[in-house]
Amino acid sequence: MIRTRYAPSPTGFMHIGNLRSALYEYLIAKHEGGTFVLRIEDTDQDRYVEGAADAIFETLRLTGLDFDEGPGKEGSYGPYIQSQRKANYLPQAEKLVAGGHAYYCFCDKDRLDSLADAHGIKKYDRYCAGLSKEEIAGRIQGGEAYVIRQLVPEGKTSFRDEVYGDITMDNKELEDQILIKSDGMPTYNFANVIDDHDMAITHVARGSEYLTSTPKYKLLYEALGWDVPLFVHLPLLVNENGQKLGKRNGATSIPQLLEMGFLPQAIVNYAALLGWSPTNNQEIFTLAQLEEIFEAKNISKSPSTFDMVKLTWVNAEHIKRLAPEVFLGLALPHLKDAVKSPAADYARLAAITQSRVSFAHEAGELVNFIDALPEYDIELYTHKKMKTNPEVAKQGLEVALATLETLSDWTHDTIAAAVSAAAEANGLSKGQLLWPIRTALSGKPTTPCGATEICELLGKEESLKRIKAGIEKL
């Protein structure tokens, strides 16, 4: 069975790149009926942020990425918080030392700093790799601080990546990385390997920036006699300036996106498209649809740019697909703020705005003219396509007023038929009546529905009052 894991560090809120990693891990597992594991990697206590783990749990819950095993869902592979697994790492590091795959290093900060080249790049020179067992034992017994480093062998290391194919690296390019820090905690890289083995992880998805360090992971698996998981390296996610998107480079957090009005399902949909594409041209998906069609082989190698405009479009498409009662629930507070009349039909207002907004809060902005006509410039009456200008508009409103005053049946269909007949009788196009009517009634360049629907919404008395005001304004 396929087993994947999302292993975030609790250093802050999840952003879109974090969510993409979690989503791809989730989809790789769920597409094959596998298991999705959550593991909190909190060994870097200096960067730990109080409450960040809870924020991660909440984001996964809101976006529907329900994990099968992890904190609070302990199975046969738990627990899933690294700091609670501290006892698991040192024995494996010592096993590597005994097998000649790692060694104790006593070099202090001053010596390590002295290894920097002209560009400030440090690479450890294996100064401690040849220490005798006796010297090592004596220094440890004397209380001297030490770390345990991986001993990278000579030769080359090859591995298979699901996205980038077969990759080979010369081991001389690899540094002897630290496995156990001087405080006894494992480094991120080492804990990853131990945990993934202990939790039987079969597929590891992570950013392409880790491609060059993957040979060190493989060497550790092999030195410990363990199966190597399949690696899936994800394309770089960048901002509009081509810089890597991250917490330190202006990435918007998922809670911030939700606060802005983005739907969780739209955020998930968009995250899926940041480096992956289906075999057809479809772009709007539910999570269930993604589970069905997602395959890692369709992940791109090319960097993907986070585009707020595209995310907004995706959100609008998901808004359109909401059940009417769901959209009404989201839009109702905003509609009530905009239209305070006790006679307001909020369900109808939601229905006419749903297909025209990108966010639920925009529904109120579209209909806020109902309670009170805003101030507007007569240039709004100018519309080239409708062949309308203030002079033509005044004529159109006068014809409309004379026609609408006679109507007793104030319904959209009756109003539309009367306006159409009046336009023809007076040598005007329908647009030369409808555009001036809509402008006079709303005072806005765009409305969620047409002129005759607005007439019905406002009622006869208010509609005629606003048309008269428009004539006077012109």
N, C-alpha and C positions, 0 to 999 in steps of 0.2 A: 504493500500500500504506500502511496505517495504521502509523505509527511513534510510539510513546510513550516517555517516559523517566521514571525515578525518579531524582531528583537531590538526595540528602541531603547535609547538611554533616556532616563527621566530628567532631561535638562531644559525642558520648556514645552510649549504647546506644539502639537503636530502641525506641520505646514503641508502644502500640496505635494511636495516631494516625498515626505514621510508617508503620506497617505497612499501615494502611488506604489511605493515599495510594499506596504501592507496589502494593498489591493492585488498586486501581481502575485504575491505569495499566496494570498487567499484563493485567487482564481486558478493558479497552477494546481493547487490541491483539489478544489471543488470540481474542476472540470473532469477529474478522474475519480471523483468520489473519495478523495483522500482526507487527511486531517490537517487542520490549520492550528498551529500552536502560537501562543503569545508568551514571550519571555522578556522580562524587564532586566536590562543590563546596567546595573547600578554600581559597578566596581570602581568607577571614577568618582569618588566621593567629593572631590573638589568642585565638580561641575553639577552635582546633584541639586535639583530645585524642588523644594517642598511642594507637594501637591501635584507635581508633573505626572506622576504615574496615574493618579486618579483622572487627570485630564485626558490621558491617553485612553484609558478604559472608556470614558464618556464619549470621546470622538469615535472610537470603533463601534460603540453601541449606536450612536446617532446615524452613522453611515452604513449600518447593517453588516459590518464585517465581524460577525460573531465567531469568536475563537472556540475551538473544541476542547483545548487543553490550555491551562495557564493558571495564573493567580485566581483563586476562587473556584477553579475547575480542575482540581488536581487528580491526575490519573496515575498510571503506573510509572510514568516518567518524571513526575514532579519532585521537588517544588520548582517554580519557574521564576524565582527572583535570585539573581546571581549572588548577591551578598549573603544569601542564606545557604549558598552552596560552596562557601569558601573552603571547606574541608576537602572538597573533591579535586582541587586543582594541584596543590603542592605534591601529592603522591604521584600524579602523572608526570609532573616536571622532574621529580627525583627518578622516576623510571627512565625518563629520557637521558638523564645524567648517567645513570648506571649503564645504559646501552650505548653511550658515546655519542648521543645526539644533542646533548646540551651540556652546559658547564656553569660553574659558579663564577661570578664576576664581582670584584671588590673595588672597582675603580670609582673614585669620587667625582663630584661635579666638576671640580677644577680640572681634573685630568681629561674628562670627557669634553669639556669646553675647549681644551687645547688641541683637540683633534680636528677642529673646523678648518676647512680649506679657505682659499681666498674669497670664495663666494658665501662663506658662512655655513657650508654644508658639512655635517659631521657624519662620519662612518666609522664604526667601531673597528679597532685594529687587532682584535683578538689577543690583547695583552694578557688576559687571564686564562686563555684557553689551554695553556701548557702548564698550569700550576699542578704541583704534585698533590696526591691525596692527603699526604701528611700536612702540607702547608695549608690546604683548604680546611682540613679538620681543625687545625690549630687556630686559624683566623676566625672560624665560626665559633669555636669554643671561647675565644677571647671576646666575643660579643661584637665583632666587626660587622658592619652592615654589608649586605650583598644582594645581588639580584641573580636570577638564573636566566641565561641566554641560550637561544637555539644555536646549535652548531650546524651551519649550512654546509653540506658536502660539496666537493668539486663536481664538475660536470654540468649537465643541463637538466631542466625539469619541464615536462610537457603535461598539458591537461586539455580536456575538452570542455568548451563552453557552448551552451545551447544557442547563444546569439552570435558570438564571434568565431566559433569554430575551433579548430586545433591551434593551440598556442604553445610555443616553446621559448623558454628563457634561459640564458646562461646564468648559472648560479653565482658567478662572480659579481653579478649585478645586485645580489641580495645581501642585505646586512644581517648579522646575527642578532635578531630581534630579542628583546626582553620578553620572557614568558611570565616570570614571577617578579613583582616589584619588591622593593626593600621593606615595604609594610606588610608583605605576605600576601597581598591581593594579586590576582592574575591580571595581566594586561588584556585589553579588549580582544586582541587577536588570538591569544591562547585560550581564554575562556570560551570564545566562540567554538573552537574546535572541540573542546571537551564537552561542552553542553550539546552541541549538535550530535555528537556521537551518543551521549547518554540518552538523548531524546529521540534517537533513531531518525534524524532528519535526512531525507533523501534528496531534496532539492533546495539549494541556497540561492536566493535572488538578492542581489545587492548592486550598488552603483558601479559603473564602469571604472571609476577611479580606483577600485580595488583590484583591477585586473593584474597589475604588476606585483601585488602582494600575494596573489593566489598560489604561486608556486611554494611559498613558505607554508601555507596551509596544507597543501598536498604532502609536502615533506613530513609535516607533523603527523598527519594521518598514517602515512606509510611507516614512519618510525615507531608508532604505537601499535602497528599491526591492524589498523582499522580500515573499513571500506571508505572510499572517498565519495562524497555526495556529488550530484550533478550541479555544476555552477551555471547560473543564469545572470549575466551581468547586464544591467539596465543602462540605456543611453543617458548621457548627461542631460540634466534639466537646467535650462538657463533662463535668465531674464531677457528683456528686450534689448539690453546692451551686450548680450552674449556672455554675461558673467554667470558662473554657477549659482543657481538659486539655492538659498539656504537661510537658516535663522540669522546668520551674521550678515546677510546680503539682501535684506529687504523682503524676504518671503512673507507673504500674508498667512497668518495662522488659520487653521480650519475654524476655530471659534469666531475669528474676525469675519471670515467669509459668511458664516451662518448669521452673524449679527447684521451683515450688510443685506441679507435677504436671499442669499443663495440657498436653494433646496439641497438637502444632503444627497439625494439621488442624482441631482445635476452635477454636484461636485465629484461624486464617484464616477459618473459617466465621463466627465471631462478628464479626470485623472487617468482613466483607462486609455484615452486617446493620446496621452503624452508619451509616445514612444511605441505604441502598438496600433495596428490598424487591422480591421477585418478584411476578408477576401473580397467583399463587395464594398459599395460606397456608403453603406449605412453609418450614421454617426450617433444616433440617439438610441440608447439602450437602457433597459432596466438591469439591475444587478443579476437577476435570474437569467436574463438573456446573455449577459457577459459570462456567467458560469458555464453556459451551454456551448459557447463558440470560442472562448479564449484559448489560444494555444501559444506557448512561449516561442515557437518557431516564427511567429509573425511579429515579434518584437524587433524594432529597428536598431541599427547601430548608430544612426545619426543623432546628434543632439536635438532635443525638443524644447521649444520656446513656450514658456508660460504666457498666455495671451488673455488678459482680462476681458477683451471684447468677445473672443470666442467663448469663454466661459459664460459670459452674459447671454450670448445667443443660445447656448445649450440650456441655460436656466429657463429662458423664455419658452423653449420647446417643451421642456418638462412641465412648465406652468400650464401650457395649452392642453397637456394630456392628463391633468389632474381631474378627478371626478368633481363635478360642479359643487357638491356639498363640501368637499375638501378645500377647494379654492375659496369658497365663501367663508369657511372658518379662518383661513389665513388673511383674507382681505377685510373681513368685517370690522376689526378695530379701526382700520384706516378709512373705510367707507363711513363709519360713524363719526369720525373726526371731521370728515369733509362735508358730509350731508347730515345735518342735525334735525331735519324736519321729522316730526313723529309719524308722518304719512309715508316716509321713504320706503320703497320696496328694495331692500338691500340685496335680496336674492337676484332680482332683475339687474341691479347695478353690477353685481359680481358677474353675472352672465354676459353682459355686454362689454365688460372690460377684460375678461379672462384671456382672450386671444390677442389682446393689444398691449399687454404689459410684459416686461422682463422680470419684474419683481412684484410681489403681492402689494407692497406699500404704494406702488404707482397707481393702483386702482383708485385710491382716494384723490390723487392729483388729477386724474382724468375727468372726474365728475364733480370737482369742487365748485363748478360754475352753477350748479343746481340751486344752491341756497342763495347765492348772490351773484349777479352779473359783474365780472371784473371790469376795471377800466381797460379800454383797448383803443388802438389807433385805427383810423379809417382805412389805412393801407391794407389792413387785413381783408378788406373787401376785394382787393385786386387779386385776380387769379387768371393767369394767361391761358391755361388749358380750358377754363370755363368761359373765357372771353368776357371777363368781368372786371370792372373798375368801379370806383366810388359812384360815378354818374350812372352807369348801368345798374349797379347794385340798388341805388335809390329807386329807380324805376321798378326793379324786381320786387323790392320790399312793398312798394305801394300796391302793386298787383296782388302780391301775396296777402297783404292785409285785407284788401277788399274781398278776396276769395275766402279767407279763413274765418272772417267775421260772420259769414253766412252759415257756417257748418254747425250742425247740432250733434252729429256723431263724431266725437273727437277721438278717433282711433287712427293708428298708423296707416292702415290701408286706405281709409277714407281720405285722410289728409294727403296722402301720396297721389291718389287719383285726382283730387281737386287741383293740386299744384300742377300736375302734368297737363291737365286740360286748360288751366289758366295760362300756362306758358305758351301753349300752341295758339290759343285764341289771341294772344297779345304779341305774337311774332318773336317770342323769346325761346331760347333753349331751356330745357329743364334745369341745367346747371346754373343758368343765369337767375333762377329763382332759388334753387336749393342752396347754392353757396352763400348768397346774402342772408337767407333765413338762418342757416347754421351759424354764421358769424354773429348775427344780431342776437341769437338766443344764447350763445356760449361765450362770445368775446375771446375765443381761443383759436389758434391756427389749426389745432387738431382736436378731434373729439372721438369718443369710443363708438359712436354710432352716427347715422345720418340725420339730416335736418328734420325729417318727418318723425323719426323715432324720438328726437329731442322734444319736439312739440308735444308728443304724447306723454313723455316723462314730466314735463313742466306743467301740463294742463293748459286749457284754453286761455284762461284769464292771464296767467303769467306770460304765456307765449305772445299773446297780442300786445301786452304791455311792453315787452322787450323789442318787438318789431317796431312799435311806434317810437320807442327810444332810439332805435337804429336809424329810422327815417329822419328824426330830429337831428341826430348826430351828423348825418350826411348832408 
